[in-house]
Structure formats: C-alpha cells, structure tokens
Amino acid sequence: MIRKIIPFALAAAIVVLAALFGLSQSLGAHPFWAVKVALIGAPAGAVLALILRYATRFRWTSTLAALVLTGLAFAMAHMGKTRFAASYAEDVQAGQLWYFGWIATALFATTVLALLWPRRL
C-alpha cells in the first residue's frame, strides 16, 4: 500500500524542493510566500493526482487537462502580479489573484508530475 503512495509523495516533494531552491520566486512569486504556496498546493495536487489515477480510466486525458490548467494558473498568477504592481499594491483582488494563482500552479504542477510518473517503481 505504501508503494502506491510513493509517486504522489515524490511529486509533491519535487515541487516543494523547487520552491525551496527559488524556482517559484524566480518565475514571479512574491519572496515572502514563494515557499508557502508550494507547501499549500503540493499536498492538494498529490491528493488530486491520487484520485485521478485510481478513480478514472482516462490517465492521459487527465494529465493533459492538468497540464493545461497549470499553464492557466501560471497565467492567472502573472496577470495578478502585473495588476498588483501597476496599482502600487492597492488592488486587493489582484493580490489575491497572484497568491491563489501560485497555489493553483503548485497544485496542478504536482498533479502533472504524479500522473506522468510510471505506475511501477
């Protein structure tokens, strides 16, 4: 049973380690919560990948959908950052869009990594 959970835990660990080494910050996340968003999104993405892998038969369709959603979440985070900076940090909605966009990016990136992992180790 534990062996079935390993790919999901490894995918979450990869996303969190990438954030710890500064990947999310270099892509545009705020330095204050660049790691926090990965710590929130990665476990949720692992649970989503677990559900998608064992509850559906459409593994490649789920992977492609998660990949598209990763790109949309990243675009949402970038748009929020741009609007937040243009408003001189007064647009609360843009700040929330930036923050939650990064959580969604970490979530769907973890889902993609876990679904692309081979079934057997």
N, CA, C and O atoms as a printed pandas DataFrame, in Angstrom:
     atom_number atom_name residue_name chain_id  residue_number  x_coord  y_coord  z_coord
0              1         N          MET        A               1    0.822   -1.198    0.000
1              2        CA          MET        A               1    0.000    0.000    0.000
2              3         C          MET        A               1    0.868    1.264    0.000
3              4         O          MET        A               1    0.568    2.228   -0.704
4              5         N          ILE        A               2    1.930    1.252    0.785
5              6        CA          ILE        A               2    2.804    2.418    0.851
6              7         C          ILE        A               2    3.471    2.670   -0.498
7              8         O          ILE        A               2    3.701    3.821   -0.869
8              9         N          ARG        A               3    3.782    1.608   -1.230
9             10        CA          ARG        A               3    4.440    1.770   -2.535
10            11         C          ARG        A               3    3.560    2.503   -3.533
11            12         O          ARG        A               3    4.070    3.139   -4.455
12            13         N          LYS        A               4    2.247    2.423   -3.363
13            14        CA          LYS        A               4    1.346    3.127   -4.276
14            15         C          LYS        A               4    1.333    4.633   -4.015
15            16         O          LYS        A               4    0.964    5.407   -4.899
16            17         N          ILE        A               5    1.724    5.051   -2.830
17            18        CA          ILE        A               5    1.693    6.465   -2.467
18            19         C          ILE        A               5    3.014    7.160   -2.820
19            20         O          ILE        A               5    3.064    8.388   -2.891
20            21         N          ILE        A               6    4.065    6.398   -3.037
21            22        CA          ILE        A               6    5.397    6.970   -3.277
22            23         C          ILE        A               6    5.434    7.959   -4.445
23            24         O          ILE        A               6    6.020    9.029   -4.278
24            25         N          PRO        A               7    4.851    7.676   -5.615
25            26        CA          PRO        A               7    4.925    8.661   -6.709
26            27         C          PRO        A               7    4.276    9.993   -6.368
27            28         O          PRO        A               7    4.747   11.044   -6.803
28            29         N          PHE        A               8    3.203    9.958   -5.596
29            30        CA          PHE        A               8    2.494   11.188   -5.245
30            31         C          PHE        A               8    3.299   12.006   -4.232
31            32         O          PHE        A               8    3.355   13.233   -4.314
32            33         N          ALA        A               9    3.916   11.313   -3.285
33            34        CA          ALA        A               9    4.761   11.998   -2.306
34            35         C          ALA        A               9    6.015   12.571   -2.973
35            36         O          ALA        A               9    6.451   13.671   -2.635
36            37         N          LEU        A              10    6.589   11.833   -3.910
37            38        CA          LEU        A              10    7.773   12.331   -4.613
38            39         C          LEU        A              10    7.441   13.548   -5.483
39            40         O          LEU        A              10    8.225   14.495   -5.556
40            41         N          ALA        A              11    6.295   13.521   -6.132
41            42        CA          ALA        A              11    5.897   14.671   -6.955
42            43         C          ALA        A              11    5.698   15.909   -6.089
43            44         O          ALA        A              11    6.112   17.006   -6.465
44            45         N          ALA        A              12    5.068   15.736   -4.936
45            46        CA          ALA        A              12    4.886   16.867   -4.017
46            47         C          ALA        A              12    6.234   17.354   -3.490
47            48         O          ALA        A              12    6.451   18.558   -3.356
48            49         N          ALA        A              13    7.134   16.426   -3.194
49            50        CA          ALA        A              13    8.454   16.805   -2.692
50            51         C          ALA        A              13    9.253   17.557   -3.752
51            52         O          ALA        A              13    9.979   18.497   -3.425
52            53         N          ILE        A              14    9.131   17.161   -5.005
53            54        CA          ILE        A              14    9.842   17.849   -6.086
54            55         C          ILE        A              14    9.365   19.296   -6.212
55            56         O          ILE        A              14   10.176   20.206   -6.378
56            57         N          VAL        A              15    8.061   19.506   -6.133
57            58        CA          VAL        A              15    7.526   20.865   -6.250
58            59         C          VAL        A              15    7.948   21.721   -5.055
59            60         O          VAL        A              15    8.308   22.886   -5.226
60            61         N          VAL        A              16    7.907   21.155   -3.855
61            62        CA          VAL        A              16    8.312   21.911   -2.666
62            63         C          VAL        A              16    9.814   22.211   -2.701
63            64         O          VAL        A              16   10.233   23.317   -2.361
64            65         N          LEU        A              17   10.613   21.240   -3.106
65            66        CA          LEU        A              17   12.063   21.474   -3.199
66            67         C          LEU        A              17   12.397   22.523   -4.262
67            68         O          LEU        A              17   13.306   23.333   -4.079
68            69         N          ALA        A              18   11.663   22.503   -5.363
69            70        CA          ALA        A              18   11.883   23.529   -6.392
70            71         C          ALA        A              18   11.579   24.914   -5.832
71            72         O          ALA        A              18   12.285   25.877   -6.131
72            73         N          ALA        A              19   10.532   25.014   -5.023
73            74        CA          ALA        A              19   10.208   26.301   -4.399
74            75         C          ALA        A              19   11.264   26.689   -3.373
75            76         O          ALA        A              19   11.629   27.860   -3.265
76            77         N          LEU        A              20   11.757   25.706   -2.617
77            78        CA          LEU        A              20   12.803   25.996   -1.630
78            79         C          LEU        A              20   14.088   26.494   -2.288
79            80         O          LEU        A              20   14.791   27.336   -1.730
80            81         N          PHE        A              21   14.388   25.974   -3.464
81            82        CA          PHE        A              21   15.582   26.403   -4.176
82            83         C          PHE        A              21   15.361   27.662   -5.011
83            84         O          PHE        A              21   16.269   28.097   -5.719
84            85         N          GLY        A              22   14.162   28.254   -4.938
85            86        CA          GLY        A              22   13.923   29.555   -5.541
86            87         C          GLY        A              22   13.303   29.554   -6.922
87            88         O          GLY        A              22   13.274   30.598   -7.574
88            89         N          LEU        A              23   12.808   28.425   -7.392
89            90        CA          LEU        A              23   12.232   28.402   -8.736
90            91         C          LEU        A              23   10.963   29.248   -8.814
91            92         O          LEU        A              23   10.798   30.024   -9.755
92            93         N          SER        A              24   10.069   29.110   -7.840
93            94        CA          SER        A              24    8.827   29.884   -7.892
94            95         C          SER        A              24    9.097   31.381   -7.748
95            96         O          SER        A              24    8.416   32.196   -8.370
96            97         N          GLN        A              25   10.065   31.736   -6.948
97            98        CA          GLN        A              25   10.414   33.148   -6.791
98            99         C          GLN        A              25   11.017   33.710   -8.076
99           100         O          GLN        A              25   10.733   34.847   -8.453
100          101         N          SER        A              26   11.838   32.922   -8.740
101          102        CA          SER        A              26   12.434   33.414   -9.986
102          103         C          SER        A              26   11.408   33.483  -11.116
103          104         O          SER        A              26   11.612   34.206  -12.091
104          105         N          LEU        A              27   10.311   32.739  -10.995
105          106        CA          LEU        A              27    9.251   32.801  -12.003
106          107         C          LEU        A              27    8.209   33.880  -11.711
107          108         O          LEU        A              27    7.314   34.117  -12.522
108          109         N          GLY        A              28    8.326   34.534  -10.549
109          110        CA          GLY        A              28    7.431   35.663  -10.298
110          111         C          GLY        A              28    6.638   35.606   -9.019
111          112         O          GLY        A              28    5.799   36.480   -8.800
112          113         N          ALA        A              29    6.851   34.636   -8.167
113          114        CA          ALA        A              29    6.139   34.604   -6.893
114          115         C          ALA        A              29    6.760   35.616   -5.939
115          116         O          ALA        A              29    7.944   35.937   -6.041
116          117         N          HIS        A              30    5.965   36.105   -5.031
117          118        CA          HIS        A              30    6.457   37.050   -4.037
118          119         C          HIS        A              30    7.454   36.345   -3.112
119          120         O          HIS        A              30    7.198   35.216   -2.694
120          121         N          PRO        A              31    8.571   36.976   -2.787
121          122        CA          PRO        A              31    9.582   36.309   -1.950
122          123         C          PRO        A              31    9.069   35.898   -0.573
123          124         O          PRO        A              31    9.561   34.928    0.005
124          125         N          PHE        A              32    8.092   36.619   -0.043
125          126        CA          PHE        A              32    7.586   36.310    1.291
126          127         C          PHE        A              32    6.840   34.983    1.344
127          128         O          PHE        A              32    6.938   34.253    2.331
128          129         N          TRP        A              33    6.087   34.663    0.276
129          130        CA          TRP        A              33    5.302   33.429    0.296
130          131         C          TRP        A              33    5.598   32.496   -0.871
131          132         O          TRP        A              33    4.730   31.723   -1.277
132          133         N          ALA        A              34    6.795   32.557   -1.406
133          134        CA          ALA        A              34    7.152   31.699   -2.539
134          135         C          ALA        A              34    7.172   30.225   -2.149
135          136         O          ALA        A              34    6.817   29.372   -2.963
136          137         N          VAL        A              35    7.576   29.911   -0.936
137          138        CA          VAL        A              35    7.603   28.519   -0.482
138          139         C          VAL        A              35    6.258   28.126    0.114
139          140         O          VAL        A              35    5.838   26.974    0.007
140          141         N          LYS        A              36    5.586   29.084    0.740
141          142        CA          LYS        A              36    4.304   28.807    1.386
142          143         C          LYS        A              36    3.260   28.308    0.389
143          144         O          LYS        A              36    2.485   27.403    0.700
144          145         N          VAL        A              37    3.239   28.894   -0.801
145          146        CA          VAL        A              37    2.251   28.472   -1.797
146          147         C          VAL        A              37    2.513   27.036   -2.250
147          148         O          VAL        A              37    1.573   26.294   -2.537
148          149         N          ALA        A              38    3.782   26.644   -2.314
149          150        CA          ALA        A              38    4.102   25.255   -2.676
150          151         C          ALA        A              38    3.708   24.301   -1.557
151          152         O          ALA        A              38    3.243   23.192   -1.822
152          153         N          LEU        A              39    3.888   24.720   -0.323
153          154        CA          LEU        A              39    3.505   23.870    0.800
154          155         C          LEU        A              39    1.994   23.707    0.904
155          156         O          LEU        A              39    1.519   22.717    1.463
156          157         N          ILE        A              40    1.240   24.649    0.383
157          158        CA          ILE        A              40   -0.218   24.535    0.364
158          159         C          ILE        A              40   -0.678   23.751   -0.860
159          160         O          ILE        A              40   -1.525   22.866   -0.745
160          161         N          GLY        A              41   -0.130   24.065   -2.024
161          162        CA          GLY        A              41   -0.621   23.477   -3.270
162          163         C          GLY        A              41   -0.146   22.063   -3.545
163          164         O          GLY        A              41   -0.891   21.271   -4.122
164          165         N          ALA        A              42    1.079   21.724   -3.147
165          166        CA          ALA        A              42    1.637   20.411   -3.481
166          167         C          ALA        A              42    0.873   19.241   -2.841
167          168         O          ALA        A              42    0.591   18.268   -3.540
168          169         N          PRO        A              43    0.526   19.289   -1.551
169          170        CA          PRO        A              43   -0.243   18.164   -0.998
170          171         C          PRO        A              43   -1.630   18.023   -1.633
171          172         O          PRO        A              43   -2.113   16.911   -1.847
172          173         N          ALA        A              44   -2.261   19.156   -1.928
173          174        CA          ALA        A              44   -3.560   19.099   -2.590
174          175         C          ALA        A              44   -3.433   18.511   -3.996
175          176         O          ALA        A              44   -4.304   17.762   -4.440
176          177         N          GLY        A              45   -2.357   18.849   -4.690
177          178        CA          GLY        A              45   -2.115   18.278   -6.016
178          179         C          GLY        A              45   -1.842   16.788   -5.961
179          180         O          GLY        A              45   -2.244   16.049   -6.861
180          181         N          ALA        A              46   -1.161   16.336   -4.912
181          182        CA          ALA        A              46   -0.908   14.908   -4.756
182          183         C          ALA        A              46   -2.215   14.150   -4.524
183          184         O          ALA        A              46   -2.411   13.061   -5.063
184          185         N          VAL        A              47   -3.098   14.727   -3.726
185          186        CA          VAL        A              47   -4.405   14.089   -3.494
186          187         C          VAL        A              47   -5.225   14.079   -4.780
187          188         O          VAL        A              47   -5.874   13.079   -5.087
188          189         N          LEU        A              48   -5.206   15.166   -5.527
189          190        CA          LEU        A              48   -5.923   15.215   -6.802
190          191         C          LEU        A              48   -5.380   14.177   -7.773
191          192         O          LEU        A              48   -6.157   13.508   -8.456
192          193         N          ALA        A              49   -4.070   14.031   -7.846
193          194        CA          ALA        A              49   -3.472   13.031   -8.739
194          195         C          ALA        A              49   -3.823   11.619   -8.295
195          196         O          ALA        A              49   -4.051   10.742   -9.128
196          197         N          LEU        A              50   -3.867   11.399   -6.995
197          198        CA          LEU        A              50   -4.263   10.088   -6.479
198          199         C          LEU        A              50   -5.687    9.743   -6.900
199          200         O          LEU        A              50   -5.972    8.616   -7.303
200          201         N          ILE        A              51   -6.557   10.708   -6.803
201          202        CA          ILE        A              51   -7.950   10.490   -7.221
202          203         C          ILE        A              51   -8.030   10.262   -8.724
203          204         O          ILE        A              51   -8.730    9.355   -9.175
204          205         N          LEU        A              52   -7.322   11.071   -9.503
205          206        CA          LEU        A              52   -7.385   10.943  -10.957
206          207         C          LEU        A              52   -6.772    9.635  -11.454
207          208         O          LEU        A              52   -7.243    9.055  -12.433
208          209         N          ARG        A              53   -5.730    9.179  -10.783
209          210        CA          ARG        A              53   -5.085    7.950  -11.252
210          211         C          ARG        A              53   -5.932    6.714  -10.966
211          212         O          ARG        A              53   -6.035    5.829  -11.815
212          213         N          TYR        A              54   -6.536    6.642   -9.790
213          214        CA          TYR        A              54   -7.227    5.415   -9.402
214          215         C          TYR        A              54   -8.740    5.483   -9.546
215          216         O          TYR        A              54   -9.405    4.455   -9.419
216          217         N          ALA        A              55   -9.305    6.651   -9.804
217          218        CA          ALA        A              55  -10.758    6.748   -9.930
218          219         C          ALA        A              55  -11.215    6.912  -11.378
219          220         O          ALA        A              55  -12.400    6.752  -11.669
220          221         N          THR        A              56  -10.299    7.225  -12.283
221          222        CA          THR        A              56  -10.678    7.383  -13.681
222          223         C          THR        A              56   -9.837    6.471  -14.563
223          224         O          THR        A              56   -8.748    6.042  -14.184
224          225         N          ARG        A              57  -10.360    6.189  -15.729
225          226        CA          ARG        A              57   -9.613    5.378  -16.693
226          227         C          ARG        A              57   -8.827    6.248  -17.662
227          228         O          ARG        A              57   -7.984    5.741  -18.401
228          229         N          PHE        A              58   -9.086    7.527  -17.667
229          230        CA          PHE        A              58   -8.513    8.438  -18.651
230          231         C          PHE        A              58   -7.273    9.124  -18.092
231          232         O          PHE        A              58   -7.308   10.315  -17.782
232          233         N          ARG        A              59   -6.182    8.384  -17.963
233          234        CA          ARG        A              59   -4.978    8.912  -17.339
234          235         C          ARG        A              59   -4.331    9.992  -18.206
235          236         O          ARG        A              59   -3.948   11.041  -17.688
236          237         N          TRP        A              60   -4.204    9.761  -19.490
237          238        CA          TRP        A              60   -3.538   10.744  -20.348
238          239         C          TRP        A              60   -4.404   11.973  -20.554
239          240         O          TRP        A              60   -3.879   13.080  -20.675
240          241         N          THR        A              61   -5.703   11.806  -20.597
241          242        CA          THR        A              61   -6.592   12.955  -20.697
242          243         C          THR        A              61   -6.512   13.804  -19.429
243          244         O          THR        A              61   -6.495   15.033  -19.496
244          245         N          SER        A              62   -6.464   13.144  -18.288
245          246        CA          SER        A              62   -6.330   13.862  -17.016
246          247         C          SER        A              62   -4.995   14.592  -16.944
247          248         O          SER        A              62   -4.925   15.715  -16.445
248          249         N          THR        A              63   -3.934   13.956  -17.441
249          250        CA          THR        A              63   -2.617   14.587  -17.435
250          251         C          THR        A              63   -2.601   15.811  -18.337
251          252         O          THR        A              63   -2.056   16.851  -17.967
252          253         N          LEU        A              64   -3.190   15.693  -19.509
253          254        CA          LEU        A              64   -3.244   16.830  -20.430
254          255         C          LEU        A              64   -4.082   17.963  -19.850
255          256         O          LEU        A              64   -3.710   19.130  -19.969
256          257         N          ALA        A              65   -5.207   17.633  -19.227
257          258        CA          ALA        A              65   -6.043   18.665  -18.597
258          259         C          ALA        A              65   -5.289   19.363  -17.472
259          260         O          ALA        A              65   -5.366   20.584  -17.336
260          261         N          ALA        A              66   -4.562   18.596  -16.666
261          262        CA          ALA        A              66   -3.789   19.192  -15.576
262          263         C          ALA        A              66   -2.662   20.066  -16.120
263          264         O          ALA        A              66   -2.338   21.095  -15.527
264          265         N          LEU        A              67   -2.066   19.670  -17.234
265          266        CA          LEU        A              67   -1.008   20.475  -17.852
266          267         C          LEU        A              67   -1.560   21.803  -18.366
267          268         O          LEU        A              67   -0.931   22.847  -18.193
268          269         N          VAL        A              68   -2.717   21.765  -18.989
269          270        CA          VAL        A              68   -3.354   22.999  -19.468
270          271         C          VAL        A              68   -3.737   23.887  -18.280
271          272         O          VAL        A              68   -3.555   25.103  -18.328
272          273         N          LEU        A              69   -4.264   23.279  -17.220
273          274        CA          LEU        A              69   -4.639   24.049  -16.039
274          275         C          LEU        A              69   -3.421   24.645  -15.334
275          276         O          LEU        A              69   -3.519   25.706  -14.718
276          277         N          THR        A              70   -2.268   23.964  -15.420
277          278        CA          THR        A              70   -1.039   24.534  -14.876
278          279         C          THR        A              70   -0.681   25.818  -15.610
279          280         O          THR        A              70   -0.337   26.821  -14.985
280          281         N          GLY        A              71   -0.762   25.785  -16.922
281          282        CA          GLY        A              71   -0.482   26.986  -17.713
282          283         C          GLY        A              71   -1.467   28.105  -17.441
283          284         O          GLY        A              71   -1.075   29.269  -17.361
284          285         N          LEU        A              72   -2.744   27.769  -17.296
285          286        CA          LEU        A              72   -3.742   28.793  -16.997
286          287         C          LEU        A              72   -3.537   29.389  -15.608
287          288         O          LEU        A              72   -3.702   30.594  -15.416
288          289         N          ALA        A              73   -3.180   28.552  -14.647
289          290        CA          ALA        A              73   -2.929   29.051  -13.292
290          291         C          ALA        A              73   -1.705   29.963  -13.268
291          292         O          ALA        A              73   -1.699   30.983  -12.579
292          293         N          PHE        A              74   -0.671   29.594  -14.019
293          294        CA          PHE        A              74    0.512   30.445  -14.091
294          295         C          PHE        A              74    0.176   31.777  -14.758
295          296         O          PHE        A              74    0.648   32.826  -14.318
296          297         N          ALA        A              75   -0.633   31.742  -15.813
297          298        CA          ALA        A              75   -1.047   32.984  -16.473
298          299         C          ALA        A              75   -1.883   33.847  -15.536
299          300         O          ALA        A              75   -1.757   35.072  -15.536
300          301         N          MET        A              76   -2.735   33.210  -14.739
301          302        CA          MET        A              76   -3.546   33.937  -13.766
302          303         C          MET        A              76   -2.661   34.604  -12.719
303          304         O          MET        A              76   -2.896   35.752  -12.341
304          305         N          ALA        A              77   -1.642   33.882  -12.252
305          306        CA          ALA        A              77   -0.721   34.451  -11.260
306          307         C          ALA        A              77    0.065   35.616  -11.858
307          308         O          ALA        A              77    0.270   36.632  -11.195
308          309         N          HIS        A              78    0.496   35.473  -13.086
309          310        CA          HIS        A              78    1.252   36.545  -13.738
310          311         C          HIS        A              78    0.386   37.789  -13.943
311          312         O          HIS        A              78    0.840   38.914  -13.731
312          313         N          MET        A              79   -0.854   37.577  -14.352
313          314        CA          MET        A              79   -1.762   38.709  -14.538
314          315         C          MET        A              79   -2.026   39.403  -13.200
315          316         O          MET        A              79   -2.056   40.632  -13.137
316          317         N          GLY        A              80   -2.216   38.628  -12.135
317          318        CA          GLY        A              80   -2.431   39.220  -10.821
318          319         C          GLY        A              80   -1.234   40.022  -10.355
319          320         O          GLY        A              80   -1.385   41.104   -9.788
320          321         N          LYS        A              81   -0.033   39.488  -10.596
321          322        CA          LYS        A              81    1.190   40.210  -10.212
322          323         C          LYS        A              81    1.303   41.530  -10.970
323          324         O          LYS        A              81    1.640   42.559  -10.386
324          325         N          THR        A              82    1.023   41.496  -12.253
325          326        CA          THR        A              82    1.121   42.698  -13.079
326          327         C          THR        A              82    0.122   43.759  -12.632
327          328         O          THR        A              82    0.466   44.935  -12.515
328          329         N          ARG        A              83   -1.120   43.336  -12.384
329          330        CA          ARG        A              83   -2.137   44.290  -11.938
330          331         C          ARG        A              83   -1.833   44.822  -10.547
331          332         O          ARG        A              83   -2.065   45.998  -10.268
332          333         N          PHE        A              84   -1.314   43.960   -9.669
333          334        CA          PHE        A              84   -0.989   44.371   -8.311
334          335         C          PHE        A              84    0.145   45.394   -8.305
335          336         O          PHE        A              84    0.096   46.379   -7.568
336          337         N          ALA        A              85    1.154   45.160   -9.121
337          338        CA          ALA        A              85    2.269   46.101   -9.198
338          339         C          ALA        A              85    1.841   47.416   -9.848
339          340         O          ALA        A              85    2.308   48.482   -9.447
340          341         N          ALA        A              86    0.965   47.353  -10.838
341          342        CA          ALA        A              86    0.508   48.566  -11.514
342          343         C          ALA        A              86   -0.363   49.434  -10.610
343          344         O          ALA        A              86   -0.448   50.647  -10.804
344          345         N          SER        A              87   -1.009   48.817   -9.624
345          346        CA          SER        A              87   -1.867   49.580   -8.720
346          347         C          SER        A              87   -1.119   50.086   -7.490
347          348         O          SER        A              87   -1.727   50.636   -6.572
348          349         N          TYR        A              88    0.205   49.899   -7.472
349          350        CA          TYR        A              88    1.027   50.290   -6.321
350          351         C          TYR        A              88    0.530   49.614   -5.046
351          352         O          TYR        A              88    0.411   50.251   -4.000
352          353         N          ALA        A              89    0.242   48.313   -5.147
353          354        CA          ALA        A              89   -0.163   47.450   -4.034
354          355         C          ALA        A              89   -1.472   47.880   -3.380
355          356         O          ALA        A              89   -1.649   47.698   -2.176
356          357         N          GLU        A              90   -2.385   48.444   -4.155
357          358        CA          GLU        A              90   -3.673   48.836   -3.611
358          359         C          GLU        A              90   -4.811   47.936   -4.090
359          360         O          GLU        A              90   -5.879   47.930   -3.477
360          361         N          ASP        A              91   -4.616   47.191   -5.149
361          362        CA          ASP        A              91   -5.657   46.330   -5.694
362          363         C          ASP        A              91   -5.624   44.987   -4.955
363          364         O          ASP        A              91   -4.795   44.125   -5.247
364          365         N          VAL        A              92   -6.534   44.828   -4.002
365          366        CA          VAL        A              92   -6.556   43.622   -3.175
366          367         C          VAL        A              92   -6.915   42.402   -4.017
367          368         O          VAL        A              92   -6.346   41.328   -3.827
368          369         N          GLN        A              93   -7.846   42.561   -4.934
369          370        CA          GLN        A              93   -8.249   41.442   -5.776
370          371         C          GLN        A              93   -7.093   40.943   -6.637
371          372         O          GLN        A              93   -6.955   39.737   -6.840
372          373         N          ALA        A              94   -6.279   41.830   -7.134
373          374        CA          ALA        A              94   -5.117   41.425   -7.934
374          375         C          ALA        A              94   -4.100   40.690   -7.063
375          376         O          ALA        A              94   -3.487   39.723   -7.515
376          377         N          GLY        A              95   -3.918   41.129   -5.841
377          378        CA          GLY        A              95   -3.023   40.433   -4.926
378          379         C          GLY        A              95   -3.506   39.030   -4.613
379          380         O          GLY        A              95   -2.708   38.096   -4.534
380          381         N          GLN        A              96   -4.817   38.878   -4.432
381          382        CA          GLN        A              96   -5.379   37.548   -4.194
382          383         C          GLN        A              96   -5.259   36.674   -5.438
383          384         O          GLN        A              96   -5.013   35.473   -5.333
384          385         N          LEU        A              97   -5.430   37.262   -6.595
385          386        CA          LEU        A              97   -5.274   36.528   -7.847
386          387         C          LEU        A              97   -3.842   36.028   -7.996
387          388         O          LEU        A              97   -3.618   34.903   -8.444
388          389         N          TRP        A              98   -2.891   36.845   -7.628
389          390        CA          TRP        A              98   -1.472   36.479   -7.665
390          391         C          TRP        A              98   -1.198   35.333   -6.700
391          392         O          TRP        A              98   -0.568   34.344   -7.073
392          393         N          TYR        A              99   -1.663   35.458   -5.473
393          394        CA          TYR        A              99   -1.416   34.456   -4.434
394          395         C          TYR        A              99   -2.084   33.113   -4.775
395          396         O          TYR        A              99   -1.427   32.072   -4.781
396          397         N          PHE        A             100   -3.381   33.147   -5.056
397          398        CA          PHE        A             100   -4.095   31.903   -5.341
398          399         C          PHE        A             100   -3.695   31.312   -6.687
399          400         O          PHE        A             100   -3.801   30.101   -6.884
400          401         N          GLY        A             101   -3.243   32.138   -7.604
401          402        CA          GLY        A             101   -2.723   31.629   -8.867
402          403         C          GLY        A             101   -1.472   30.787   -8.656
403          404         O          GLY        A             101   -1.280   29.770   -9.323
404          405         N          TRP        A             102   -0.620   31.218   -7.722
405          406        CA          TRP        A             102    0.576   30.420   -7.425
406          407         C          TRP        A             102    0.241   29.140   -6.683
407          408         O          TRP        A             102    0.900   28.120   -6.888
408          409         N          ILE        A             103   -0.771   29.170   -5.823
409          410        CA          ILE        A             103   -1.199   27.933   -5.169
410          411         C          ILE        A             103   -1.719   26.951   -6.213
411          412         O          ILE        A             103   -1.396   25.764   -6.169
412          413         N          ALA        A             104   -2.518   27.441   -7.146
413          414        CA          ALA        A             104   -3.052   26.577   -8.203
414          415         C          ALA        A             104   -1.941   26.062   -9.118
415          416         O          ALA        A             104   -1.997   24.926   -9.588
416          417         N          THR        A             105   -0.941   26.890   -9.367
417          418        CA          THR        A             105    0.189   26.441  -10.185
418          419         C          THR        A             105    0.919   25.289   -9.506
419          420         O          THR        A             105    1.244   24.296  -10.157
420          421         N          ALA        A             106    1.178   25.406   -8.218
421          422        CA          ALA        A             106    1.838   24.321   -7.472
422          423         C          ALA        A             106    0.964   23.077   -7.435
423          424         O          ALA        A             106    1.463   21.959   -7.562
424          425         N          LEU        A             107   -0.336   23.269   -7.262
425          426        CA          LEU        A             107   -1.269   22.141   -7.218
426          427         C          LEU        A             107   -1.250   21.368   -8.531
427          428         O          LEU        A             107   -1.077   20.149   -8.529
428          429         N          PHE        A             108   -1.424   22.057   -9.643
429          430        CA          PHE        A             108   -1.507   21.365  -10.923
430          431         C          PHE        A             108   -0.152   20.862  -11.405
431          432         O          PHE        A             108   -0.091   19.856  -12.112
432          433         N          ALA        A             109    0.933   21.536  -11.041
433          434        CA          ALA        A             109    2.261   21.020  -11.390
434          435         C          ALA        A             109    2.528   19.699  -10.669
435          436         O          ALA        A             109    3.093   18.774  -11.252
436          437         N          THR        A             110    2.125   19.614   -9.411
437          438        CA          THR        A             110    2.256   18.356   -8.675
438          439         C          THR        A             110    1.401   17.272   -9.302
439          440         O          THR        A             110    1.832   16.124   -9.410
440          441         N          THR        A             111    0.203   17.625   -9.712
441          442        CA          THR        A             111   -0.688   16.654  -10.349
442          443         C          THR        A             111   -0.078   16.122  -11.637
443          444         O          THR        A             111   -0.109   14.917  -11.885
444          445         N          VAL        A             112    0.472   17.000  -12.450
445          446        CA          VAL        A             112    1.099   16.569  -13.710
446          447         C          VAL        A             112    2.278   15.645  -13.441
447          448         O          VAL        A             112    2.400   14.591  -14.066
448          449         N          LEU        A             113    3.145   16.038  -12.511
449          450        CA          LEU        A             113    4.307   15.195  -12.203
450          451         C          LEU        A             113    3.899   13.820  -11.690
451          452         O          LEU        A             113    4.486   12.809  -12.074
452          453         N          ALA        A             114    2.900   13.783  -10.827
453          454        CA          ALA        A             114    2.472   12.498  -10.268
454          455         C          ALA        A             114    1.797   11.621  -11.322
455          456         O          ALA        A             114    1.963   10.401  -11.311
456          457         N          LEU        A             115    1.043   12.230  -12.223
457          458        CA          LEU        A             115    0.377   11.426  -13.252
458          459         C          LEU        A             115    1.343   10.955  -14.331
459          460         O          LEU        A             115    1.097    9.932  -14.971
460          461         N          LEU        A             116    2.424   11.673  -14.543
461          462        CA          LEU        A             116    3.420   11.242  -15.518
462          463         C          LEU        A             116    4.368   10.180  -14.962
463          464         O          LEU        A             116    5.077    9.515  -15.717
464          465         N          TRP        A             117    4.376   10.028  -13.649
465          466        CA          TRP        A             117    5.246    9.023  -13.018
466          467         C          TRP        A             117    4.777    7.631  -13.432
467          468         O          TRP        A             117    3.572    7.382  -13.479
468          469         N          PRO        A             118    5.698    6.724  -13.732
469          470        CA          PRO        A             118    5.278    5.370  -14.123
470          471         C          PRO        A             118    4.560    4.653  -12.975
471          472         O          PRO        A             118    4.809    4.922  -11.800
472          473         N          ARG        A             119    3.680    3.750  -13.341
473          474        CA          ARG        A             119    2.895    3.031  -12.331
474          475         C          ARG        A             119    3.769    2.134  -11.463
475          476         O          ARG        A             119    3.486    1.954  -10.278
476          477         N          ARG        A             120    4.797    1.588  -12.025
477          478        CA          ARG        A             120    5.673    0.696  -11.254
478          479         C          ARG        A             120    7.000    1.387  -11.000
479          480         O          ARG        A             120    7.552    2.054  -11.875
480          481         N          LEU        A             121    7.496    1.214   -9.795
481          482        CA          LEU        A             121    8.791    1.801   -9.443
482          483         C          LEU        A             121    9.916    0.824   -9.632
483          484         O          LEU        A             121   11.074    1.160   -9.380
